[in-house]
C-alpha cells in the first residue's frame, strides 16, 4: 500500500515505514504530523484518486529530525568585465517517518 502526498509544493510517493526529507515543518522532534493533501492511494482493493485531493485521505508521520541540506553554490560570472559573484544556500528540511496511511 502506498500513497502520493503533497507538502511544501512537492509531491512524494510514500509507503508505511518510509523515511523522507520534506520542506521544514513547524513541529518538534518526536511529534506526529498529518498530511491531509493526499492525491492518490493504492491498496489491495485498487487505486483511489482525488480531484485534486481525496476526501478523508490522511497520512500520519512521526518527525525524526530537523536539519539543513547540502550547500548549493551559485556563481554569476561575466567574462572580460571583472564581474564574479559567489553565493551559497542551504535549505532547511524535516525528516519524517511514515507511520500510517488511511
One Martini backbone bead per residue (centre of mass of N, CA, C, O) as a GRO file, in nm:
protein
  102
    1UNK     BB    1   0.096   0.037   0.023
    2UNK     BB    2   0.027   0.365  -0.119
    3UNK     BB    3   0.108   0.722  -0.149
    4UNK     BB    4   0.021   1.057  -0.260
    5UNK     BB    5   0.174   1.356  -0.160
    6UNK     BB    6   0.148   1.704  -0.043
    7UNK     BB    7   0.445   1.911   0.028
    8UNK     BB    8   0.603   2.201  -0.025
    9UNK     BB    9   0.526   2.179  -0.348
   10UNK     BB   10   0.544   1.863  -0.334
   11UNK     BB   11   0.570   1.521  -0.442
   12UNK     BB   12   0.504   1.200  -0.274
   13UNK     BB   13   0.597   0.862  -0.244
   14UNK     BB   14   0.439   0.658   0.007
   15UNK     BB   15   0.509   0.436   0.278
   16UNK     BB   16   0.522   0.231   0.523
   17UNK     BB   17   0.833   0.332   0.684
   18UNK     BB   18   0.916   0.575   0.547
   19UNK     BB   19   1.188   0.799   0.470
   20UNK     BB   20   1.179   1.165   0.458
   21UNK     BB   21   1.253   1.480   0.302
   22UNK     BB   22   1.113   1.786   0.388
   23UNK     BB   23   0.998   2.060   0.431
   24UNK     BB   24   0.975   2.266   0.673
   25UNK     BB   25   0.832   2.203   0.992
   26UNK     BB   26   0.609   2.291   1.268
   27UNK     BB   27   0.780   2.056   1.451
   28UNK     BB   28   0.875   1.848   1.681
   29UNK     BB   29   1.049   1.606   1.799
   30UNK     BB   30   0.825   1.320   1.804
   31UNK     BB   31   0.606   1.428   1.650
   32UNK     BB   32   0.285   1.427   1.501
   33UNK     BB   33   0.189   1.423   1.159
   34UNK     BB   34  -0.048   1.543   0.905
   35UNK     BB   35  -0.142   1.451   0.574
   36UNK     BB   36  -0.422   1.584   0.372
   37UNK     BB   37  -0.274   1.592   0.082
   38UNK     BB   38  -0.420   1.350  -0.100
   39UNK     BB   39  -0.401   1.213  -0.430
   40UNK     BB   40  -0.325   0.895  -0.368
   41UNK     BB   41  -0.438   0.544  -0.336
   42UNK     BB   42  -0.279   0.223  -0.293
   43UNK     BB   43  -0.437  -0.096  -0.282
   44UNK     BB   44  -0.593  -0.399  -0.284
   45UNK     BB   45  -0.865  -0.274  -0.407
   46UNK     BB   46  -0.703  -0.018  -0.533
   47UNK     BB   47  -0.753   0.294  -0.692
   48UNK     BB   48  -0.741   0.627  -0.548
   49UNK     BB   49  -0.859   0.941  -0.663
   50UNK     BB   50  -0.833   1.282  -0.684
   51UNK     BB   51  -1.006   1.628  -0.715
   52UNK     BB   52  -0.723   1.664  -0.613
   53UNK     BB   53  -0.834   1.544  -0.341
   54UNK     BB   54  -0.890   1.331  -0.089
   55UNK     BB   55  -1.150   1.242   0.099
   56UNK     BB   56  -1.019   1.130   0.407
   57UNK     BB   57  -0.728   1.151   0.352
   58UNK     BB   58  -0.440   1.008   0.541
   59UNK     BB   59  -0.106   1.090   0.665
   60UNK     BB   60   0.115   0.961   0.900
   61UNK     BB   61   0.384   1.117   1.098
   62UNK     BB   62   0.719   1.117   1.224
   63UNK     BB   63   0.946   1.317   1.374
   64UNK     BB   64   1.296   1.294   1.365
   65UNK     BB   65   1.429   1.560   1.211
   66UNK     BB   66   1.639   1.841   1.178
   67UNK     BB   67   1.783   2.038   0.895
   68UNK     BB   68   2.047   2.069   0.650
   69UNK     BB   69   2.151   2.083   0.351
   70UNK     BB   70   2.330   2.102   0.096
   71UNK     BB   71   2.545   2.299  -0.060
   72UNK     BB   72   2.477   2.571  -0.282
   73UNK     BB   73   2.634   2.705  -0.560
   74UNK     BB   74   2.648   3.047  -0.674
   75UNK     BB   75   2.751   3.165  -1.004
   76UNK     BB   76   2.841   3.483  -1.133
   77UNK     BB   77   2.957   3.546  -1.478
   78UNK     BB   78   3.162   3.792  -1.657
   79UNK     BB   79   3.336   3.834  -1.920
   80UNK     BB   80   3.565   4.097  -1.930
   81UNK     BB   81   3.431   4.263  -1.646
   82UNK     BB   82   3.502   4.201  -1.347
   83UNK     BB   83   3.266   3.969  -1.285
   84UNK     BB   84   3.197   3.807  -0.961
   85UNK     BB   85   2.952   3.591  -0.799
   86UNK     BB   86   2.894   3.465  -0.472
   87UNK     BB   87   2.668   3.198  -0.357
   88UNK     BB   88   2.484   3.047  -0.086
   89UNK     BB   89   2.280   2.740   0.001
   90UNK     BB   90   2.065   2.611   0.274
   91UNK     BB   91   1.819   2.386   0.321
   92UNK     BB   92   1.554   2.322   0.504
   93UNK     BB   93   1.457   2.025   0.699
   94UNK     BB   94   1.235   1.735   0.743
   95UNK     BB   95   1.237   1.429   0.905
   96UNK     BB   96   1.027   1.152   0.815
   97UNK     BB   97   0.799   0.890   0.934
   98UNK     BB   98   0.587   0.662   0.819
   99UNK     BB   99   0.294   0.512   0.984
  100UNK     BB  100   0.013   0.599   0.822
  101UNK     BB  101  -0.259   0.487   0.602
  102UNK     BB  102  -0.614   0.629   0.528
   0.00000   0.00000   0.00000
